Amino acid sequence: MGQVVAVLGGGTMGRGIARCLAGHVPVRVYDASDEVRQALTSEWADAPVLGVDVAADVEEAVAGASVVLESVSEELETKVAVLSAVREATGPDVTVGTNTSSLDLTVLGDRAGIPDRLVGVHWFNPPEVVPGVEVAAPERVDAVHVRRVTELLRLIDKVPLPVGATPGYVANRLHEALLAEAIRCVTDGAATAQQVDAVVRSTFGPRFAVAGPFEVMDQTGLVVQREAFANLEASLSSPAFRVPPVLDSLISEGRTGLSAGAGFYQYEQDATEVVAERVARLQAVLAVCTPSTQEEARP
Ligand SMILES: NC(=O)c1ccc[n+]([C@@H]2O[C@H](COP(=O)([O-])OP(=O)(O)OC[C@H]3O[C@@H](n4cnc5c(N)ncnc54)[C@H](O)[C@@H]3O)[C@@H](O)[C@H]2O)c1
């Protein structure tokens, strides 16, 4: 095992991140709460071979570390205080990641005095299970730190997902938009919460495991997709469904989707082969889904 990785914050996410790292690299975890530190100590006492130590403070946690992963509570001042302590206790070559979900990386980097080495390393709950981790860095961050984080994630069999350093990254923007619309479905009286959940679990939820939004739009066909937006905008009077101008541009260029050989993507493969592969992958996903994935909504 090589480089030491420090994990700051031992709550839901920090604890899971430490579990992901355990056995791959020596890990030191620190949490400000005595209770959490005690719980972590007893968790890792049973598995000393995995190389996880619980530190008494930030300084002890980061000593000799080449990567520090901050995952403390989502409060600006708390993160600034912890990251500032990291700055004081580490040299300029130490990579620092933050698991912030919604704070501005530029502000955090400036306030903590580590603008050139603070990388957004955004995990998903439960970190031990979800493969993808978003990696985002403002332009001024030295590429060596982005590379180091990316290599670390690959080492522990995670999927590093480079994205822009805008608040919410990609996943939270998409996810929050869906959640807001789900609430509107209920408040508009279109469905109950249980019905909304059942629809997502048993339709496009599992499908998104095999094809992302752009792959889905290409498969649907961009002309049909354009109509869907236009009709919903008109009938629901909602600007959320306004036709994105890029659809008109692509359509005018003849890039109307998978069956035309081009849409958002350029396809080398025949459309029927692409669809057959996706169907097979979807069937594989559904074969291992728990029954609750497909059950009907309860009243
Ligand atoms: N929970 C999620 O689904 C999720 C998903 C992605 C990212 N995140 C992000 O991960 C971070 C942690 O979230 P969480 O869900 O694990 O929260 P949590 O409340 O479970 O854990 C936060 C931990 O930070 C500790 N802490 C607070 N101040 C500290 C300090 N000064 N030094 C050291 N430890 C300190 C707390 O004692 C607590 O144990 C947040 O930035 C959150 O936005 C959470």
The ligand as an SDF file (V2000), in Angstrom:
LIG
                    3D

 44 48  0  0  0  0  0  0  0  0999 V2000
  -25.2310   12.3400    2.3780 N   0  0  0  0  0  0  0  0  0  0  0  0
  -25.1870   12.3670    1.0620 C   0  0  0  0  0  0  0  0  0  0  0  0
  -26.0080   11.7470    0.3630 O   0  0  0  0  0  0  0  0  0  0  0  0
  -24.0950   13.1300    0.3580 C   0  0  0  0  0  0  0  0  0  0  0  0
  -23.8320   12.8450   -0.9920 C   0  0  0  0  0  0  0  0  0  0  0  0
  -22.7930   13.5200   -1.6330 C   0  0  0  0  0  0  0  0  0  0  0  0
  -22.0510   14.4650   -0.9340 C   0  0  0  0  0  0  0  0  0  0  0  0
  -22.3600   14.7350    0.3720 N   0  0  0  0  0  0  0  0  0  0  0  0
  -21.5370   15.7300    1.0620 C   0  0  0  0  0  0  0  0  0  0  0  0
  -20.6500   15.0630    1.9430 O   0  0  0  0  0  0  0  0  0  0  0  0
  -20.3730   15.8940    3.0650 C   0  0  0  0  0  0  0  0  0  0  0  0
  -20.6770   15.1320    4.3440 C   0  0  0  0  0  0  0  0  0  0  0  0
  -22.0300   14.7420    4.3130 O   0  0  0  0  0  0  0  0  0  0  0  0
  -22.5870   13.5880    5.2720 P   0  0  0  0  0  0  0  0  0  0  0  0
  -23.9010   13.1770    4.6860 O   0  0  0  0  0  0  0  0  0  0  0  0
  -21.5360   12.5600    5.5290 O   0  0  0  0  0  0  0  0  0  0  0  0
  -22.8570   14.4190    6.5940 O   0  0  0  0  0  0  0  0  0  0  0  0
  -22.9150   13.8780    8.0950 P   0  0  0  0  0  0  0  0  0  0  0  0
  -23.6720   14.8950    8.8460 O   0  0  0  0  0  0  0  0  0  0  0  0
  -23.3680   12.4590    8.1350 O   0  0  0  0  0  0  0  0  0  0  0  0
  -21.3800   13.8880    8.5340 O   0  0  0  0  0  0  0  0  0  0  0  0
  -20.6640   15.0550    8.6680 C   0  0  0  0  0  0  0  0  0  0  0  0
  -19.5990   14.7740    9.7090 C   0  0  0  0  0  0  0  0  0  0  0  0
  -18.7130   15.8970    9.7440 O   0  0  0  0  0  0  0  0  0  0  0  0
  -18.2830   16.0070   11.0910 C   0  0  0  0  0  0  0  0  0  0  0  0
  -17.7230   17.3310   11.2930 N   0  0  0  0  0  0  0  0  0  0  0  0
  -18.3750   18.5060   11.4300 C   0  0  0  0  0  0  0  0  0  0  0  0
  -17.4870   19.5020   11.6010 N   0  0  0  0  0  0  0  0  0  0  0  0
  -16.2700   18.9260   11.5680 C   0  0  0  0  0  0  0  0  0  0  0  0
  -14.9550   19.4240   11.6970 C   0  0  0  0  0  0  0  0  0  0  0  0
  -14.7260   20.7260   11.9070 N   0  0  0  0  0  0  0  0  0  0  0  0
  -13.9080   18.5630   11.5940 N   0  0  0  0  0  0  0  0  0  0  0  0
  -14.1400   17.2480   11.3900 C   0  0  0  0  0  0  0  0  0  0  0  0
  -15.3620   16.7050   11.2880 N   0  0  0  0  0  0  0  0  0  0  0  0
  -16.4080   17.5410   11.3700 C   0  0  0  0  0  0  0  0  0  0  0  0
  -19.5400   15.7370   11.9110 C   0  0  0  0  0  0  0  0  0  0  0  0
  -19.2060   15.3920   13.2390 O   0  0  0  0  0  0  0  0  0  0  0  0
  -20.1690   14.5960   11.1260 C   0  0  0  0  0  0  0  0  0  0  0  0
  -19.8040   13.3240   11.6290 O   0  0  0  0  0  0  0  0  0  0  0  0
  -21.2070   17.1600    2.8640 C   0  0  0  0  0  0  0  0  0  0  0  0
  -20.4100   18.1240    2.2450 O   0  0  0  0  0  0  0  0  0  0  0  0
  -22.3130   16.6920    1.9360 C   0  0  0  0  0  0  0  0  0  0  0  0
  -22.8680   17.7300    1.1630 O   0  0  0  0  0  0  0  0  0  0  0  0
  -23.3450   14.0920    1.0310 C   0  0  0  0  0  0  0  0  0  0  0  0
  1  2  1  0
  2  3  2  0
  2  4  1  0
  4  5  1  0
  4 44  2  0
  5  6  2  0
  6  7  1  0
  7  8  2  0
  8  9  1  0
  8 44  1  0
  9 10  1  0
  9 42  1  0
 10 11  1  0
 11 12  1  0
 11 40  1  0
 12 13  1  0
 13 14  1  0
 14 15  2  0
 14 16  1  0
 14 17  1  0
 17 18  1  0
 18 19  2  0
 18 20  1  0
 18 21  1  0
 21 22  1  0
 22 23  1  0
 23 24  1  0
 23 38  1  0
 24 25  1  0
 25 26  1  0
 25 36  1  0
 26 27  1  0
 26 35  1  0
 27 28  2  0
 28 29  1  0
 29 30  1  0
 29 35  2  0
 30 31  1  0
 30 32  2  0
 32 33  1  0
 33 34  2  0
 34 35  1  0
 36 37  1  0
 36 38  1  0
 38 39  1  0
 40 41  1  0
 40 42  1  0
 42 43  1  0
M  CHG  2   8   1  16  -1
M  END
$$$$
